[in-house]
Amino acid sequence: MKILIITDKFILGGLESQIIGYVNHLSSLGHELYLAVGDGDRNYISNSGFKDVEYLGELSNKLNSCEFIKIIENVRRCISEWEIDVIHTHPFISHIIGGFAAKLEKKMHVISLHGPASIPNYFGYIYIFLFKYIILPSAEKILCVSEETRDLLPLSLLKKDKLLICRNAVDVHSFIPSENTTQKLSLYGQWVFISRLDEEKSTGLIDFAIKAKSIGITGLTVIGDGPYKVDLMLKLNELSLSDFVELKPASLDIKSNIHKYSGVAGMGRVILEACASGKPAFLVGYDGVKGAVQTTLLLHARRENYSGRGLDNISAEEMRSDLNTTFHEGNLKYNRCYIYKYANEANVWGTFINELTKANITEEILLVDLFVNLKKSNDYFEFFNSNHLLLKLSEIIYVQYESLSLQQQQLLPLINIMSINNNDVLIEDYKKQLKQAREYIEDKEIYIAKLKAELQKIMSVRDIDSSVIVNNP
């Protein structure tokens, strides 16, 4: 099988690590993997196992109609020259590009969604409309990294057999415990935090650094690059953490780096890699430290792709307690067993290939006719920022109405609403998200109230016991 991966960017990060694992495993089974990418680190790409690569130019919501058509034609040329069987797209604009190209060339389209951020509202209402109501329903398979991500999709528009939970996973034959078993690093030695340095992750990183320093950990090495690196250095200096935290550039050699340190901190794939390597690890979410990694925490955290979302932060004292009690040899072995069972690349991608063989390629009249219409009309407009596309789509629905499914026919009134007030769809999305957030907060408040009541009971019993002991002659 020949698979074309399309992604907006290919830089050092979790998404790229997942793709490389996918490429390596499928290549070992005899499949050929190709890449069409908007932009990326060319040296990194050249060492990532692709059979061939095509650079498409910047993929953004600023594309005009002529640029959009040109990129799709370029992708179609690659599909033909490389004799591609499957188009596998990753966020963001790539989903739209790949969706058009796949249906024009009558090829299978697979979509990968790596988390809630893969279903964005920040590319504009045209992107949202195309992605949710046309591209997603037309795809043969939709891979969600977690249940959290799947539940954010418009499930009423999608057939259940299209959806597949495809969790983050690692190569268990590559990430293994160190052969030097005689070397026992102190749990209070130097720890390592491995992550892309985005502003969103900085709060959790700083929380870990503050708590690690307060409980007596020797120091923290941060390995990673990103847009927030300079600001992070300034923030660490403000908090008098510059001497405690050492910043190092991103590295491809995660395996070796993991074994140099007493333990690993971070989220997502880094946690899985640490567990597979038999190393102690703390899950650090976007807003703080969530706890020492052991199988119970892994089972709770996987629904949100080991991001820490939905989990409470722990205090420095709880962190100290976890450090002293959790990281014994038995728990570290259980963690590795968890990886073998639930986060093994061979199992995850083996299941995916098996599901792919069951899928049938479906035709998509709307995408094909829309593209043909765009080429013939030779109109020039901002593709993702103009009602012009909606008008063309409504014309096609009118012409093809009898040939369309009921779901596609119902797009017509939605397009009319959006043409009048394109914020309506966004407002509804925000209302839904706000409702979910409120429900989440209410659940947490109920849970906290129960815990307080239980704590009060325990304190009352302790006070009674203390008075009995004191008064006992």
TIKESE-149643 format. One record per residue (C-alpha): residue in one letter; x, y, z. Coordinates in steps of 0.02 Angstrom, whole numbers, padded with zeros to 5 digits, always signed. Layout:
AXYZ
...
***
This chain:
M+00000+00000+00000
K+00062+00176-00042
I+00010+00311+00081
L+00028+00499+00059
I+00037+00598+00221
I-00012+00782+00207
T+00022+00904+00349
D+00034+01093+00365
K+00204+01089+00450
F+00334+00960+00497
I+00439+01020+00642
L+00506+00935+00798
G+00357+00895+00909
G+00230+00766+00969
L+00130+00764+00807
E+00287+00732+00705
S+00346+00597+00827
Q+00182+00506+00804
I+00196+00519+00614
I+00376+00454+00618
G+00323+00304+00723
Y+00182+00273+00599
V+00303+00285+00452
N+00432+00170+00530
H+00307+00036+00579
L+00211+00034+00414
S+00373+00037+00315
S+00431-00117+00411
L+00273-00205+00349
G+00314-00164+00168
H+00205-00009+00143
E+00275+00148+00060
L+00252+00317+00146
Y+00262+00485+00057
L+00246+00663+00124
A+00168+00823+00054
V+00202+00965+00175
G+00174+01152+00182
D+00335+01192+00273
G+00458+01108+00390
D+00634+01066+00443
R+00706+00987+00286
N+00848+00897+00376
Y+00725+00825+00501
I+00608+00772+00360
S+00748+00691+00258
N+00789+00577+00407
S+00608+00530+00445
G+00589+00379+00330
F+00482+00448+00188
K+00500+00374+00015
D+00485+00547-00063
V+00432+00723-00013
E+00340+00867-00097
Y+00344+01044-00024
L+00180+01133-00057
G+00217+01306+00012
E+00133+01389+00160
L-00037+01315+00203
S-00143+01443+00294
N-00318+01517+00295
K-00247+01665+00196
L-00241+01564+00034
N-00334+01638-00114
S-00435+01531-00233
C-00298+01523-00365
E-00166+01467-00238
F-00288+01340-00167
I-00321+01263-00339
K-00136+01260-00379
I-00093+01167-00218
I-00228+01037-00247
E-00169+01009-00425
N+00007+00985-00358
V-00056+00855-00234
R-00153+00767-00373
R+00007+00760-00476
C+00097+00677-00330
I-00045+00552-00309
S-00030+00504-00492
E+00160+00499-00501
W+00182+00401-00339
E+00029+00290-00373
I-00044+00331-00203
D-00182+00223-00129
V-00223+00319+00031
I-00216+00504+00077
H-00186+00527+00264
T-00207+00707+00324
H-00156+00795+00484
P-00207+00968+00550
F-00257+01092+00486
I-00278+01160+00309
S-00209+00992+00251
H-00377+00911+00294
I-00464+01023+00167
I-00328+01004+00035
G-00321+00816+00058
G-00510+00798+00060
F-00527+00881-00110
A-00379+00788-00186
A-00437+00618-00122
K-00611+00633-00194
L-00550+00705-00359
E-00430+00557-00379
K-00553+00430-00305
K-00435+00381-00166
M-00465+00338+00016
H-00455+00485+00138
V-00399+00460+00319
I-00405+00604+00444
S-00300+00609+00604
L-00356+00720+00748
H-00222+00741+00882
G-00325+00827+01016
P-00457+00962+01047
A-00346+01090+00959
S-00365+00987+00799
I-00546+01044+00790
P-00519+01233+00793
N-00630+01384+00780
Y-00488+01503+00739
F-00475+01476+00551
G-00640+01562+00515
Y-00818+01508+00478
I-00781+01442+00301
Y-00650+01322+00369
I-00767+01264+00507
F-00908+01235+00385
L-00803+01139+00258
F-00715+01036+00391
K-00866+00988+00497
Y-01002+00969+00368
I-00913+00911+00210
I-00734+00850+00239
L-00766+00746+00396
P-00923+00657+00329
S-00835+00621+00164
A-00681+00539+00242
E-00668+00349+00247
K-00585+00345+00418
I-00565+00472+00559
L-00429+00431+00686
C-00452+00514+00857
V-00309+00511+00980
S-00431+00500+01126
E-00613+00491+01178
E-00603+00674+01227
T-00564+00719+01046
R-00695+00602+00973
D-00832+00678+01083
L-00798+00851+01012
L-00845+00794+00836
P-01018+00818+00759
L-01057+00635+00794
S-01234+00646+00725
L-01159+00681+00552
L-01036+00535+00555
K-01056+00349+00537
K-00988+00254+00687
D-00884+00136+00580
K-00783+00285+00518
L-00721+00330+00691
L-00570+00245+00767
I-00480+00284+00931
C-00297+00280+00883
R-00202+00321+01042
N-00028+00391+01058
A+00095+00247+01063
V+00282+00210+01063
D+00401+00082+00992
V+00424-00036+01140
H+00577-00113+01058
S+00661+00057+01047
F+00615+00132+01216
I+00681+00005+01342
P+00754+00010+01518
S+00939+00051+01527
E+01057-00098+01518
N+01160-00021+01658
T+01049-00085+01797
T+01186-00056+01927
Q+01167+00133+01907
K+01036+00192+02030
L+01006+00378+02014
S+00937+00467+02166
L+00755+00515+02145
Y+00806+00687+02211
G+00939+00708+02075
Q+00924+00804+01911
W+00755+00784+01823
V+00715+00821+01641
F+00564+00909+01565
I+00545+00870+01378
S+00422+00975+01279
R+00395+01100+01141
L+00404+01269+01226
D+00234+01348+01196
E+00155+01479+01308
E+00012+01358+01347
K+00130+01233+01427
S+00235+01358+01524
T+00120+01367+01676
G+00135+01180+01707
L+00323+01183+01680
I+00349+01325+01803
D+00234+01242+01931
F+00339+01084+01921
A+00502+01183+01938
I+00441+01278+02092
K+00379+01121+02179
A+00530+01016+02129
K+00649+01146+02202
S+00546+01162+02362
I+00553+00975+02400
G+00740+00960+02373
I+00761+00898+02194
T+00936+00946+02135
G+00886+01031+01973
L+00782+01027+01814
T+00843+01016+01635
V+00718+01077+01504
I+00745+01004+01330
G+00647+01089+01193
D+00624+01237+01079
G+00476+01343+01032
P+00403+01519+01019
Y+00397+01544+01208
K+00579+01501+01247
V+00642+01680+01270
D+00490+01729+01376
L+00514+01571+01479
M+00694+01619+01517
L+00636+01791+01577
K+00498+01713+01684
L+00619+01590+01764
N+00735+01733+01805
E+00593+01833+01885
L+00552+01683+01995
S+00735+01654+02044
L+00733+01486+01956
S+00871+01521+01829
D+01001+01428+01934
F+00884+01281+01961
V+00824+01261+01780
E+00943+01226+01637
L+00878+01253+01460
K+00941+01142+01319
P+00889+01141+01135
A+00770+01011+01065
S+00848+00842+01030
L+00801+00695+00919
D+00886+00574+01039
I+00747+00563+01168
K+00795+00384+01214
S+00969+00429+01276
N+00912+00589+01360
I+00782+00499+01462
H+00912+00384+01541
K+01031+00525+01591
Y+00914+00593+01723
S+00832+00537+01885
G+00658+00557+01812
V+00553+00633+01674
A+00419+00767+01680
G+00297+00815+01543
M+00139+00760+01455
G+00081+00654+01309
R+00208+00546+01218
V+00350+00594+01334
I+00260+00508+01479
L+00235+00351+01376
E+00417+00351+01321
A+00473+00369+01503
C+00363+00224+01558
A+00425+00113+01417
S+00603+00157+01471
G+00569+00108+01651
K+00595+00285+01716
P+00503+00377+01855
A+00390+00512+01784
F+00274+00653+01838
L+00127+00700+01728
V+00130+00889+01710
G-00025+00965+01632
Y-00048+01137+01555
D-00091+01212+01725
G+00017+01112+01845
V+00083+00948+01915
K-00047+00809+01911
G+00045+00668+01999
A+00171+00528+01992
V+00141+00415+01843
Q+00075+00242+01887
T-00053+00131+01802
T-00206+00206+01889
L-00156+00381+01835
L-00119+00320+01658
L-00291+00241+01643
H-00374+00403+01702
A-00265+00516+01595
R-00277+00424+01430
R-00454+00486+01395
E-00377+00660+01374
N-00221+00593+01286
Y-00112+00604+01442
S-00126+00794+01438
G-00181+00809+01620
R-00346+00891+01573
G-00481+00843+01697
L-00356+00799+01834
D-00325+00904+01990
N-00155+00978+02028
I-00057+00908+02174
S+00035+01007+02308
A+00222+01006+02340
E+00196+00895+02491
E+00093+00772+02388
M+00232+00776+02259
R+00360+00735+02394
S+00252+00592+02456
D+00232+00524+02279
L+00420+00535+02253
N+00454+00434+02410
T+00321+00299+02388
T+00272+00276+02205
F+00431+00245+02107
H+00478+00072+02171
E+00532-00065+02051
G+00362-00150+02048
N+00267+00007+01992
L+00395+00047+01857
K+00373-00130+01788
Y+00183-00110+01792
N+00201+00052+01694
R+00301-00039+01560
C+00169-00177+01554
Y+00038-00041+01527
I+00136+00024+01377
Y+00149-00151+01303
K-00039-00174+01318
Y-00112-00002+01281
A+00022+00106+01199
N+00118-00013+01086
E+00141+00057+00910
A+00134-00117+00833
N-00040-00146+00907
V-00107+00027+00869
W-00052+00035+00687
G-00090-00149+00660
T-00271-00115+00710
F-00274+00037+00596
I-00214-00059+00443
N-00342-00196+00479
E-00482-00066+00488
L-00420+00017+00329
T-00440-00144+00230
K-00625-00147+00277
A-00660+00030+00214
N-00738+00067+00045
I-00701+00224-00055
T-00854+00337-00065
E-00893+00467-00198
E-00918+00648-00149
I-01016+00751-00275
L-01005+00916-00182
L-00814+00922-00168
V-00785+00866-00347
D-00914+00984-00424
L-00856+01129-00316
F-00676+01107-00374
V-00726+01092-00557
N-00833+01248-00540
L-00688+01344-00459
K-00570+01298-00600
K-00693+01343-00738
S-00746+01509-00665
N-00567+01567-00635
D-00630+01683-00498
Y-00508+01763-00378
F-00554+01776-00193
E-00490+01731-00020
F-00540+01550-00007
F-00571+01541+00181
N-00628+01721+00206
S-00762+01752+00076
N-00946+01711+00056
H-00906+01683-00128
L-00866+01500-00090
L-01032+01477+00000
L-01127+01550-00147
K-01042+01429-00266
L-01080+01284-00149
S-01264+01333-00137
E-01275+01337-00327
I-01204+01161-00338
I-01326+01097-00206
Y-01471+01171-00306
V-01411+01087-00466
Q-01367+00919-00386
Y-01507+00920-00256
E-01589+00756-00309
S-01421+00666-00314
L-01370+00718-00138
S-01400+00632+00027
L-01528+00705+00148
Q-01385+00765+00257
Q-01308+00861+00112
Q-01476+00933+00058
Q-01496+01005+00232
L-01337+01107+00209
L-01432+01230+00101
P-01526+01321+00240
L-01367+01321+00346
I-01271+01404+00203
N-01408+01535+00186
I-01399+01574+00372
M-01209+01587+00365
S-01217+01702+00214
I-01328+01822+00310
N-01235+01810+00476
N-01079+01702+00470
N-01058+01715+00659
D-01212+01609+00697
V-01121+01444+00678
L-00976+01505+00784
I-01094+01569+00918
E-01181+01399+00927
D-01012+01313+00944
Y-00961+01431+01083
K-01128+01405+01172
K-01103+01217+01166
Q-00925+01231+01232
L-00981+01350+01370
K-01118+01230+01423
Q-00993+01086+01431
A-00873+01193+01533
R-01011+01241+01657
E-01063+01058+01676
Y-00881+01011+01707
I-00863+01147+01841
E-01026+01094+01924
D-00968+00913+01930
K-00803+00968+02008
E-00893+01076+02138
I-01004+00930+02188
Y-00851+00816+02201
I-00756+00945+02306
A-00906+00965+02423
K-00911+00776+02450
L-00726+00771+02487
K-00744+00914+02613
A-00886+00821+02699
E-00783+00662+02709
L-00633+00759+02774
Q-00743+00840+02908
K-00801+00668+02965
I-00621+00606+02975
M-00567+00760+03074
S-00715+00739+03193
V-00670+00556+03226
R-00488+00603+03254
D-00537+00738+03380
I-00645+00613+03475
D-00504+00485+03478
S-00381+00617+03539
S-00494+00669+03683
V-00517+00489+03738
I-00329+00461+03740
V-00294+00622+03837
N-00427+00588+03969
N-00385+00404+03991
P-00300+00382+04162
***
